[in-house]
Amino acid sequence: MFTKPVILIILLILFLAFYLVIRIGAGKKKDIEDSKSMTRYLYGVRILILILAIVGIILWLLL
């Protein structure tokens, strides 16, 4: 099995990959800046990933 630090690194890499895939799929930076709904969408994605990361770290601490 993996050790605790390796599990934390894997979790953080997965969250980063999740955000990057959504960000790249959203389009070019100029298109995102021009679209208010896209800006709010990416803000919501950041909040969701932050909440998931906090829950992941809490669960990691309880291992």
N, C-alpha and C positions, 0 to 999 in steps of 0.2 A: 504494500500500500504506500500511499504518499505520506510524507511528513506534513506537519501543520504549516510550515512556511510555504511549502510547495503548493498546498491546497489554496492558500491565500493568493499566491501569484497566479495560479490557474484561474481562479475566480476573477481577479482583476483583468487578466488578459481577455477572458471571455466577455466581460462587460465593455471593455475598450473595443473589441472586435464588433460587438453588437451595435455600439454607437457609430463606428466608422461605416458599417454596412448601411445603416439607415441614413447617415449623413451623405454618403456618396450617392445613394439612391434618390435623395431629395433633389439633386441637380446642382447646377453651378452656383457659386457663391453670389454672383450678381443677381441671379433669378431668385434666390432665397431672400436677399436683402430687399428686393422690390416687392415681394409677396408678404403681406402681413400675416396671412393664415399659415404660410410655411414657417415663418419665424416663430409663431406661437406653437406650431407643431413640434419643431425642434426643441423649443424650450420645455415642452411637456415630456419629450423623450429624455432630455437631460435630467429632469426631476425624477422620472420613472427609474432611470438607471442609478441615480443617486440613492433612491429608496431601496432598490434591489441590492446595491452594494452595502448599505448599512445593515440590512437584514442578513446578508451573507457574512459580514464581519461579526455580527452578533452570534450567528450560528457557529462560525469558526471558533469564536472564543469559548463556546460551550462544549466543543469537542474534547 
